[in-house]
Amino acid sequence: MPVRRKDLSPMMTRRGALAALALLSVAGCGGSVAATTSPPHWDYDSADGPEHWADLDRGFATCRIGHAQSPIDLDSAIELHPSEHIEIDYHPTSSVSLLNNGHTIQAVLPADSGNRIVVDRTPFTLTQFHFHLPSEHTVDSTETAMELHFVHTAASGRLAVLAVLLHADPEPNSLSRILTATPNRSGLTRTVATVDPREYLPSDLDQFRYQGSLTTPPCTEGVEWIVLRHPAPVAIADLDNYRTLFPHSNRPTQPRNGRPVVLAGPN
Ligand SMILES: [Zn+2]
């Protein structure tokens, strides 16, 4: 997990620290990696950055030797397959916790929230969403200002991530309620009253689909990726605020290694 114990406030009680670490068991791009011990440190800079993740812990070896890694560059010119799409079933949800985990702001949903996507008839439950700055996936080699990852888990434990590219926009929008409520120190959480994930999606739901990995250590493969082709807006003021907390948090694009990418039509 991405948080260092030294990042936790010295004013926190032991009980509070343990509770925070329990929340941290919901990994960055992952879903439910148990954090029973202090996790190895990693970051996005220099010696602890993406080029060195595999050197930081034996469990991170896949970050270097994997052949189906994420993110990747996506080609907008590929043919559309209108019959292949996923169902997105999101709705307003209360009691969502915002966690500053030291690498991103992560919104953790209640276990019974009922938000889900259906991929090839398999339901995946939404467990958390979080942000990267700038985007991790690129389209035609072009990044956007941010990327939003909705992380889902199937009953089998398999992960599916729905990614929304975010472009800078002058006006505040529904994401502002999240991005202006962000805890400003690692290990801190804050509860927001109601969140509606539908508001964060673009109107056009064309989807790139491919098989990839977590974009954070341990870079585990076997992740179903759905990247929406069209971006949604994020307010420039919210971007600037987020950047003060996390100046950059994107893993560079990885080799595609011949993996098929499908561009699927809207629901
Ligand atoms: Zn992510």
py3Dmol code that shows the C-alpha trace and the ligand (Angstrom):
import py3Dmol

protein = """\
ATOM      1  CA  MET A   1       0.000   0.000   0.000  1.00  0.00           C
ATOM      2  CA  PRO A   2       1.154   3.454  -0.812  1.00  0.00           C
ATOM      3  CA  VAL A   3       1.266   5.108   2.567  1.00  0.00           C
ATOM      4  CA  ARG A   4       4.226   5.418   4.850  1.00  0.00           C
ATOM      5  CA  ARG A   5       3.614   5.166   8.544  1.00  0.00           C
ATOM      6  CA  LYS A   6       5.621   8.337   9.004  1.00  0.00           C
ATOM      7  CA  ASP A   7       3.004  10.106   6.887  1.00  0.00           C
ATOM      8  CA  LEU A   8       0.394   9.512   9.562  1.00  0.00           C
ATOM      9  CA  SER A   9      -0.143  12.434  11.867  1.00  0.00           C
ATOM     10  CA  PRO A  10       1.768  12.102  15.124  1.00  0.00           C
ATOM     11  CA  MET A  11      -1.370  13.398  16.816  1.00  0.00           C
ATOM     12  CA  MET A  12      -3.332  10.357  15.734  1.00  0.00           C
ATOM     13  CA  THR A  13      -4.090   7.824  18.414  1.00  0.00           C
ATOM     14  CA  ARG A  14      -2.916   4.257  17.939  1.00  0.00           C
ATOM     15  CA  ARG A  15      -6.516   3.242  17.420  1.00  0.00           C
ATOM     16  CA  GLY A  16      -6.950   5.977  14.837  1.00  0.00           C
ATOM     17  CA  ALA A  17      -3.799   4.953  13.052  1.00  0.00           C
ATOM     18  CA  LEU A  18      -4.906   1.331  12.912  1.00  0.00           C
ATOM     19  CA  ALA A  19      -8.278   2.373  11.549  1.00  0.00           C
ATOM     20  CA  ALA A  20      -6.572   4.468   8.894  1.00  0.00           C
ATOM     21  CA  LEU A  21      -4.309   1.587   7.921  1.00  0.00           C
ATOM     22  CA  ALA A  22      -7.351  -0.681   7.648  1.00  0.00           C
ATOM     23  CA  LEU A  23      -8.874   1.787   5.200  1.00  0.00           C
ATOM     24  CA  LEU A  24      -5.607   1.839   3.321  1.00  0.00           C
ATOM     25  CA  SER A  25      -6.106  -1.841   2.569  1.00  0.00           C
ATOM     26  CA  VAL A  26      -8.043  -0.625  -0.451  1.00  0.00           C
ATOM     27  CA  ALA A  27      -5.128  -0.140  -2.807  1.00  0.00           C
ATOM     28  CA  GLY A  28      -4.577   2.606  -5.387  1.00  0.00           C
ATOM     29  CA  CYS A  29      -5.625   0.976  -8.642  1.00  0.00           C
ATOM     30  CA  GLY A  30      -6.269  -2.294  -6.841  1.00  0.00           C
ATOM     31  CA  GLY A  31      -9.262  -3.450  -4.922  1.00  0.00           C
ATOM     32  CA  SER A  32      -8.529  -5.275  -1.722  1.00  0.00           C
ATOM     33  CA  VAL A  33      -4.886  -5.894  -0.986  1.00  0.00           C
ATOM     34  CA  ALA A  34      -4.694  -6.592   2.740  1.00  0.00           C
ATOM     35  CA  ALA A  35      -2.251  -4.357   4.603  1.00  0.00           C
ATOM     36  CA  THR A  36      -1.381  -6.392   7.666  1.00  0.00           C
ATOM     37  CA  THR A  37       2.139  -4.952   7.788  1.00  0.00           C
ATOM     38  CA  SER A  38       3.600  -1.618   6.762  1.00  0.00           C
ATOM     39  CA  PRO A  39       3.814  -1.770   2.969  1.00  0.00           C
ATOM     40  CA  PRO A  40       6.949  -1.046   0.952  1.00  0.00           C
ATOM     41  CA  HIS A  41       7.266   2.588  -0.028  1.00  0.00           C
ATOM     42  CA  TRP A  42       6.899   3.629  -3.647  1.00  0.00           C
ATOM     43  CA  ASP A  43       6.323   6.935  -5.329  1.00  0.00           C
ATOM     44  CA  TYR A  44       6.341   8.708  -8.681  1.00  0.00           C
ATOM     45  CA  ASP A  45       9.741  10.373  -8.333  1.00  0.00           C
ATOM     46  CA  SER A  46      13.409   9.496  -8.806  1.00  0.00           C
ATOM     47  CA  ALA A  47      14.680   6.508  -6.861  1.00  0.00           C
ATOM     48  CA  ASP A  48      11.217   5.315  -5.822  1.00  0.00           C
ATOM     49  CA  GLY A  49       9.561   6.154  -9.148  1.00  0.00           C
ATOM     50  CA  PRO A  50       7.974   3.885 -11.754  1.00  0.00           C
ATOM     51  CA  GLU A  51      11.287   2.870 -13.364  1.00  0.00           C
ATOM     52  CA  HIS A  52      12.414   1.454 -10.024  1.00  0.00           C
ATOM     53  CA  TRP A  53       9.233  -0.034  -8.548  1.00  0.00           C
ATOM     54  CA  ALA A  54      10.413  -3.587  -9.228  1.00  0.00           C
ATOM     55  CA  ASP A  55      13.588  -2.895  -7.236  1.00  0.00           C
ATOM     56  CA  LEU A  56      11.727  -1.724  -4.144  1.00  0.00           C
ATOM     57  CA  ASP A  57      10.149  -5.036  -3.170  1.00  0.00           C
ATOM     58  CA  ARG A  58      10.225  -8.624  -4.399  1.00  0.00           C
ATOM     59  CA  GLY A  59       6.440  -8.496  -4.642  1.00  0.00           C
ATOM     60  CA  PHE A  60       6.690  -5.713  -7.227  1.00  0.00           C
ATOM     61  CA  ALA A  61       8.563  -7.806  -9.823  1.00  0.00           C
ATOM     62  CA  THR A  62       5.588  -7.820 -12.214  1.00  0.00           C
ATOM     63  CA  CYS A  63       6.048  -4.066 -12.671  1.00  0.00           C
ATOM     64  CA  ARG A  64       9.181  -4.958 -14.709  1.00  0.00           C
ATOM     65  CA  ILE A  65       8.681  -8.479 -16.036  1.00  0.00           C
ATOM     66  CA  GLY A  66       4.958  -8.294 -16.818  1.00  0.00           C
ATOM     67  CA  HIS A  67       3.878  -8.361 -20.460  1.00  0.00           C
ATOM     68  CA  ALA A  68       0.336  -7.029 -20.061  1.00  0.00           C
ATOM     69  CA  GLN A  69       0.920  -3.825 -18.143  1.00  0.00           C
ATOM     70  CA  SER A  70      -1.116  -0.627 -17.859  1.00  0.00           C
ATOM     71  CA  PRO A  71      -1.528   2.140 -18.815  1.00  0.00           C
ATOM     72  CA  ILE A  72      -1.139   2.070 -22.615  1.00  0.00           C
ATOM     73  CA  ASP A  73      -1.531   4.465 -25.510  1.00  0.00           C
ATOM     74  CA  LEU A  74      -4.871   4.048 -27.313  1.00  0.00           C
ATOM     75  CA  ASP A  75      -5.461   4.546 -31.026  1.00  0.00           C
ATOM     76  CA  SER A  76      -8.667   6.435 -31.800  1.00  0.00           C
ATOM     77  CA  ALA A  77      -8.633   5.276 -35.425  1.00  0.00           C
ATOM     78  CA  ILE A  78      -9.521   1.642 -34.714  1.00  0.00           C
ATOM     79  CA  GLU A  79     -12.841   0.260 -35.922  1.00  0.00           C
ATOM     80  CA  LEU A  80     -15.917   0.555 -33.690  1.00  0.00           C
ATOM     81  CA  HIS A  81     -17.537  -2.680 -32.469  1.00  0.00           C
ATOM     82  CA  PRO A  82     -21.088  -1.646 -31.532  1.00  0.00           C
ATOM     83  CA  SER A  83     -22.095  -5.066 -30.219  1.00  0.00           C
ATOM     84  CA  GLU A  84     -19.420  -5.199 -27.545  1.00  0.00           C
ATOM     85  CA  HIS A  85     -20.203  -2.900 -24.643  1.00  0.00           C
ATOM     86  CA  ILE A  86     -20.463  -2.971 -20.901  1.00  0.00           C
ATOM     87  CA  GLU A  87     -23.433  -2.031 -18.771  1.00  0.00           C
ATOM     88  CA  ILE A  88     -22.822   0.816 -16.283  1.00  0.00           C
ATOM     89  CA  ASP A  89     -25.226   0.741 -13.328  1.00  0.00           C
ATOM     90  CA  TYR A  90     -24.323   3.617 -10.989  1.00  0.00           C
ATOM     91  CA  HIS A  91     -26.623   5.606  -8.701  1.00  0.00           C
ATOM     92  CA  PRO A  92     -26.479   8.149  -5.852  1.00  0.00           C
ATOM     93  CA  THR A  93     -24.584   6.768  -2.852  1.00  0.00           C
ATOM     94  CA  SER A  94     -24.267   8.103   0.687  1.00  0.00           C
ATOM     95  CA  SER A  95     -21.596   7.694   3.367  1.00  0.00           C
ATOM     96  CA  VAL A  96     -18.654   7.763   0.986  1.00  0.00           C
ATOM     97  CA  SER A  97     -15.260   8.197   2.666  1.00  0.00           C
ATOM     98  CA  LEU A  98     -12.584  10.329   1.036  1.00  0.00           C
ATOM     99  CA  LEU A  99      -9.123   9.080   1.918  1.00  0.00           C
ATOM    100  CA  ASN A 100      -5.822  10.836   1.274  1.00  0.00           C
ATOM    101  CA  ASN A 101      -3.645   7.732   0.898  1.00  0.00           C
ATOM    102  CA  GLY A 102      -0.431   9.593   0.152  1.00  0.00           C
ATOM    103  CA  HIS A 103      -0.684   9.074  -3.621  1.00  0.00           C
ATOM    104  CA  THR A 104      -4.204  10.122  -4.491  1.00  0.00           C
ATOM    105  CA  ILE A 105      -7.621  10.969  -3.133  1.00  0.00           C
ATOM    106  CA  GLN A 106      -9.600   7.765  -2.953  1.00  0.00           C
ATOM    107  CA  ALA A 107     -13.381   7.673  -2.481  1.00  0.00           C
ATOM    108  CA  VAL A 108     -14.312   4.441  -0.696  1.00  0.00           C
ATOM    109  CA  LEU A 109     -17.911   3.288  -1.176  1.00  0.00           C
ATOM    110  CA  PRO A 110     -19.950   1.300   1.343  1.00  0.00           C
ATOM    111  CA  ALA A 111     -19.837  -2.435   0.610  1.00  0.00           C
ATOM    112  CA  ASP A 112     -23.574  -2.549  -0.065  1.00  0.00           C
ATOM    113  CA  SER A 113     -23.783   0.517  -2.338  1.00  0.00           C
ATOM    114  CA  GLY A 114     -25.010  -1.559  -5.292  1.00  0.00           C
ATOM    115  CA  ASN A 115     -23.014   0.384  -7.884  1.00  0.00           C
ATOM    116  CA  ARG A 116     -21.725  -1.990 -10.527  1.00  0.00           C
ATOM    117  CA  ILE A 117     -20.750  -2.618 -14.106  1.00  0.00           C
ATOM    118  CA  VAL A 118     -21.480  -5.785 -16.092  1.00  0.00           C
ATOM    119  CA  VAL A 119     -18.688  -6.999 -18.355  1.00  0.00           C
ATOM    120  CA  ASP A 120     -19.460  -9.959 -20.631  1.00  0.00           C
ATOM    121  CA  ARG A 121     -22.368 -10.925 -18.315  1.00  0.00           C
ATOM    122  CA  THR A 122     -20.135 -10.815 -15.221  1.00  0.00           C
ATOM    123  CA  PRO A 123     -21.106  -8.230 -12.562  1.00  0.00           C
ATOM    124  CA  PHE A 124     -18.308  -6.214 -10.963  1.00  0.00           C
ATOM    125  CA  THR A 125     -19.092  -4.171  -7.833  1.00  0.00           C
ATOM    126  CA  LEU A 126     -17.715  -0.623  -7.521  1.00  0.00           C
ATOM    127  CA  THR A 127     -15.528  -0.445  -4.414  1.00  0.00           C
ATOM    128  CA  GLN A 128     -13.634   2.838  -4.806  1.00  0.00           C
ATOM    129  CA  PHE A 129     -12.616   5.544  -7.225  1.00  0.00           C
ATOM    130  CA  HIS A 130      -9.520   7.726  -7.301  1.00  0.00           C
ATOM    131  CA  PHE A 131      -7.553  10.148  -9.466  1.00  0.00           C
ATOM    132  CA  HIS A 132      -4.285  10.431 -11.374  1.00  0.00           C
ATOM    133  CA  LEU A 133      -2.645  13.648 -12.596  1.00  0.00           C
ATOM    134  CA  PRO A 134      -2.036  13.943 -15.488  1.00  0.00           C
ATOM    135  CA  SER A 135      -3.854  11.068 -17.215  1.00  0.00           C
ATOM    136  CA  GLU A 136      -2.200   7.650 -17.326  1.00  0.00           C
ATOM    137  CA  HIS A 137      -3.784   6.406 -20.556  1.00  0.00           C
ATOM    138  CA  THR A 138      -3.186   8.491 -23.633  1.00  0.00           C
ATOM    139  CA  VAL A 139      -5.232   8.639 -26.847  1.00  0.00           C
ATOM    140  CA  ASP A 140      -3.152   9.105 -30.004  1.00  0.00           C
ATOM    141  CA  SER A 141      -0.180   9.812 -27.713  1.00  0.00           C
ATOM    142  CA  THR A 142      -1.984  12.738 -26.063  1.00  0.00           C
ATOM    143  CA  GLU A 143      -2.583  12.948 -22.312  1.00  0.00           C
ATOM    144  CA  THR A 144      -5.389  14.789 -20.567  1.00  0.00           C
ATOM    145  CA  ALA A 145      -5.278  16.814 -17.355  1.00  0.00           C
ATOM    146  CA  MET A 146      -6.426  13.993 -15.045  1.00  0.00           C
ATOM    147  CA  GLU A 147      -7.809  10.457 -15.100  1.00  0.00           C
ATOM    148  CA  LEU A 148     -10.509   9.032 -12.877  1.00  0.00           C
ATOM    149  CA  HIS A 149     -10.424   5.303 -12.085  1.00  0.00           C
ATOM    150  CA  PHE A 150     -13.542   3.475 -10.934  1.00  0.00           C
ATOM    151  CA  VAL A 151     -12.302   0.197  -9.403  1.00  0.00           C
ATOM    152  CA  HIS A 152     -14.642  -2.814  -9.379  1.00  0.00           C
ATOM    153  CA  THR A 153     -14.337  -6.349  -8.030  1.00  0.00           C
ATOM    154  CA  ALA A 154     -16.175  -9.471  -9.221  1.00  0.00           C
ATOM    155  CA  ALA A 155     -17.261 -12.254  -6.884  1.00  0.00           C
ATOM    156  CA  SER A 156     -14.243 -14.214  -8.143  1.00  0.00           C
ATOM    157  CA  GLY A 157     -11.914 -11.430  -6.974  1.00  0.00           C
ATOM    158  CA  ARG A 158     -11.147 -10.316 -10.536  1.00  0.00           C
ATOM    159  CA  LEU A 159     -10.780  -6.558 -11.038  1.00  0.00           C
ATOM    160  CA  ALA A 160     -12.267  -4.251 -13.662  1.00  0.00           C
ATOM    161  CA  VAL A 161     -11.347  -0.568 -13.882  1.00  0.00           C
ATOM    162  CA  LEU A 162     -13.493   1.966 -15.716  1.00  0.00           C
ATOM    163  CA  ALA A 163     -11.303   4.951 -16.595  1.00  0.00           C
ATOM    164  CA  VAL A 164     -12.578   8.432 -17.414  1.00  0.00           C
ATOM    165  CA  LEU A 165     -10.158  10.904 -18.962  1.00  0.00           C
ATOM    166  CA  LEU A 166     -10.676  14.418 -17.574  1.00  0.00           C
ATOM    167  CA  HIS A 167      -9.993  17.646 -19.467  1.00  0.00           C
ATOM    168  CA  ALA A 168      -9.507  21.059 -17.865  1.00  0.00           C
ATOM    169  CA  ASP A 169     -12.592  23.243 -17.882  1.00  0.00           C
ATOM    170  CA  PRO A 170     -13.137  26.774 -16.507  1.00  0.00           C
ATOM    171  CA  GLU A 171     -16.393  25.966 -14.721  1.00  0.00           C
ATOM    172  CA  PRO A 172     -16.911  24.055 -11.442  1.00  0.00           C
ATOM    173  CA  ASN A 173     -18.873  20.816 -11.846  1.00  0.00           C
ATOM    174  CA  SER A 174     -20.058  17.814  -9.835  1.00  0.00           C
ATOM    175  CA  LEU A 175     -16.491  16.592  -9.288  1.00  0.00           C
ATOM    176  CA  SER A 176     -15.804  19.824  -7.416  1.00  0.00           C
ATOM    177  CA  ARG A 177     -17.752  18.481  -4.427  1.00  0.00           C
ATOM    178  CA  ILE A 178     -15.153  15.717  -4.147  1.00  0.00           C
ATOM    179  CA  LEU A 179     -12.059  17.668  -5.110  1.00  0.00           C
ATOM    180  CA  THR A 180     -12.773  20.598  -2.796  1.00  0.00           C
ATOM    181  CA  ALA A 181     -13.368  18.248   0.145  1.00  0.00           C
ATOM    182  CA  THR A 182     -10.072  16.409  -0.164  1.00  0.00           C
ATOM    183  CA  PRO A 183      -8.220  15.733   3.089  1.00  0.00           C
ATOM    184  CA  ASN A 184      -4.959  17.650   2.773  1.00  0.00           C
ATOM    185  CA  ARG A 185      -2.716  15.251   4.670  1.00  0.00           C
ATOM    186  CA  SER A 186      -1.825  11.623   4.084  1.00  0.00           C
ATOM    187  CA  GLY A 187      -3.810   9.202   6.234  1.00  0.00           C
ATOM    188  CA  LEU A 188      -6.719  11.569   6.790  1.00  0.00           C
ATOM    189  CA  THR A 189     -10.294  10.724   5.803  1.00  0.00           C
ATOM    190  CA  ARG A 190     -13.451  12.765   5.381  1.00  0.00           C
ATOM    191  CA  THR A 191     -17.007  11.615   4.782  1.00  0.00           C
ATOM    192  CA  VAL A 192     -19.140  13.187   2.066  1.00  0.00           C
ATOM    193  CA  ALA A 193     -22.919  13.019   2.230  1.00  0.00           C
ATOM    194  CA  THR A 194     -23.925  11.843  -1.228  1.00  0.00           C
ATOM    195  CA  VAL A 195     -21.989  10.969  -4.349  1.00  0.00           C
ATOM    196  CA  ASP A 196     -23.488  10.124  -7.737  1.00  0.00           C
ATOM    197  CA  PRO A 197     -20.843   8.460  -9.937  1.00  0.00           C
ATOM    198  CA  ARG A 198     -23.046   8.927 -13.022  1.00  0.00           C
ATOM    199  CA  GLU A 199     -22.310  12.652 -12.882  1.00  0.00           C
ATOM    200  CA  TYR A 200     -18.629  12.022 -13.525  1.00  0.00           C
ATOM    201  CA  LEU A 201     -19.156  10.217 -16.847  1.00  0.00           C
ATOM    202  CA  PRO A 202     -19.210  11.855 -20.288  1.00  0.00           C
ATOM    203  CA  SER A 203     -22.439  11.611 -22.264  1.00  0.00           C
ATOM    204  CA  ASP A 204     -20.809   9.538 -24.999  1.00  0.00           C
ATOM    205  CA  LEU A 205     -19.798   6.165 -23.554  1.00  0.00           C
ATOM    206  CA  ASP A 206     -17.652   4.739 -26.373  1.00  0.00           C
ATOM    207  CA  GLN A 207     -15.213   2.408 -24.667  1.00  0.00           C
ATOM    208  CA  PHE A 208     -11.705   1.168 -25.349  1.00  0.00           C
ATOM    209  CA  ARG A 209     -11.356  -2.303 -23.843  1.00  0.00           C
ATOM    210  CA  TYR A 210      -8.218  -4.325 -23.228  1.00  0.00           C
ATOM    211  CA  GLN A 211      -6.552  -6.650 -20.703  1.00  0.00           C
ATOM    212  CA  GLY A 212      -3.994  -4.961 -18.472  1.00  0.00           C
ATOM    213  CA  SER A 213      -2.741  -4.487 -14.932  1.00  0.00           C
ATOM    214  CA  LEU A 214      -2.862  -2.287 -11.872  1.00  0.00           C
ATOM    215  CA  THR A 215      -1.011   0.954 -12.668  1.00  0.00           C
ATOM    216  CA  THR A 216       0.462   1.023  -9.154  1.00  0.00           C
ATOM    217  CA  PRO A 217       2.618  -1.575  -7.375  1.00  0.00           C
ATOM    218  CA  PRO A 218       2.367  -4.558  -7.338  1.00  0.00           C
ATOM    219  CA  CYS A 219       1.253  -4.057 -10.988  1.00  0.00           C
ATOM    220  CA  THR A 220      -0.855  -7.220 -10.848  1.00  0.00           C
ATOM    221  CA  GLU A 221      -2.121  -8.370 -14.249  1.00  0.00           C
ATOM    222  CA  GLY A 222      -5.494  -9.823 -15.229  1.00  0.00           C
ATOM    223  CA  VAL A 223      -7.326  -6.505 -14.899  1.00  0.00           C
ATOM    224  CA  GLU A 224     -10.186  -5.768 -17.296  1.00  0.00           C
ATOM    225  CA  TRP A 225      -9.772  -2.170 -18.534  1.00  0.00           C
ATOM    226  CA  ILE A 226     -12.554  -0.043 -19.924  1.00  0.00           C
ATOM    227  CA  VAL A 227     -11.321   3.433 -20.899  1.00  0.00           C
ATOM    228  CA  LEU A 228     -14.015   5.837 -22.065  1.00  0.00           C
ATOM    229  CA  ARG A 229     -13.024   7.369 -25.373  1.00  0.00           C
ATOM    230  CA  HIS A 230     -14.387  10.833 -24.663  1.00  0.00           C
ATOM    231  CA  PRO A 231     -13.241  12.956 -21.698  1.00  0.00           C
ATOM    232  CA  ALA A 232     -15.345  14.570 -19.003  1.00  0.00           C
ATOM    233  CA  PRO A 233     -14.574  17.992 -17.510  1.00  0.00           C
ATOM    234  CA  VAL A 234     -12.625  18.808 -14.357  1.00  0.00           C
ATOM    235  CA  ALA A 235     -12.534  22.415 -13.140  1.00  0.00           C
ATOM    236  CA  ILE A 236      -9.208  24.218 -13.477  1.00  0.00           C
ATOM    237  CA  ALA A 237      -9.462  25.428  -9.861  1.00  0.00           C
ATOM    238  CA  ASP A 238      -9.931  21.813  -8.696  1.00  0.00           C
ATOM    239  CA  LEU A 239      -6.967  20.720 -10.795  1.00  0.00           C
ATOM    240  CA  ASP A 240      -4.792  23.398  -9.245  1.00  0.00           C
ATOM    241  CA  ASN A 241      -5.874  22.392  -5.744  1.00  0.00           C
ATOM    242  CA  TYR A 242      -5.232  18.717  -6.429  1.00  0.00           C
ATOM    243  CA  ARG A 243      -1.821  19.501  -7.888  1.00  0.00           C
ATOM    244  CA  THR A 244      -0.749  21.145  -4.648  1.00  0.00           C
ATOM    245  CA  LEU A 245      -1.361  17.804  -2.891  1.00  0.00           C
ATOM    246  CA  PHE A 246      -0.091  15.464  -5.621  1.00  0.00           C
ATOM    247  CA  PRO A 247       2.075  17.251  -8.241  1.00  0.00           C
ATOM    248  CA  HIS A 248       2.029  14.230 -10.529  1.00  0.00           C
ATOM    249  CA  SER A 249       0.774  10.673 -10.150  1.00  0.00           C
ATOM    250  CA  ASN A 250       0.830   8.946 -13.500  1.00  0.00           C
ATOM    251  CA  ARG A 251       2.714   5.813 -14.491  1.00  0.00           C
ATOM    252  CA  PRO A 252       4.133   6.176 -18.024  1.00  0.00           C
ATOM    253  CA  THR A 253       2.455   4.198 -20.819  1.00  0.00           C
ATOM    254  CA  GLN A 254       3.631   0.604 -21.145  1.00  0.00           C
ATOM    255  CA  PRO A 255       4.317  -1.598 -24.209  1.00  0.00           C
ATOM    256  CA  ARG A 256       1.146  -3.027 -25.707  1.00  0.00           C
ATOM    257  CA  ASN A 257       2.943  -6.254 -26.717  1.00  0.00           C
ATOM    258  CA  GLY A 258       0.348  -7.196 -29.307  1.00  0.00           C
ATOM    259  CA  ARG A 259      -2.612  -7.111 -26.966  1.00  0.00           C
ATOM    260  CA  PRO A 260      -5.920  -6.565 -28.753  1.00  0.00           C
ATOM    261  CA  VAL A 261      -7.752  -3.309 -28.037  1.00  0.00           C
ATOM    262  CA  VAL A 262     -11.457  -3.059 -28.928  1.00  0.00           C
ATOM    263  CA  LEU A 263     -13.376   0.178 -29.323  1.00  0.00           C
ATOM    264  CA  ALA A 264     -16.925  -0.637 -28.235  1.00  0.00           C
ATOM    265  CA  GLY A 265     -20.065   1.367 -28.871  1.00  0.00           C
ATOM    266  CA  PRO A 266     -22.266   3.039 -26.254  1.00  0.00           C
ATOM    267  CA  ASN A 267     -24.832   1.264 -24.101  1.00  0.00           C
TER     268      ASN A 267
END
"""
ligand_1 = """\
1
ZN
Zn -5.650 4.271 -10.689
"""
view = py3Dmol.view(width=600, height=400)
view.addModel(protein, "pdb")
view.setStyle({"model": 0}, {"cartoon": {"style": "trace"}})
view.addModel(ligand_1, "xyz")
view.setStyle({"model": 1}, {"stick": {}})
view.zoomTo()
view.show()
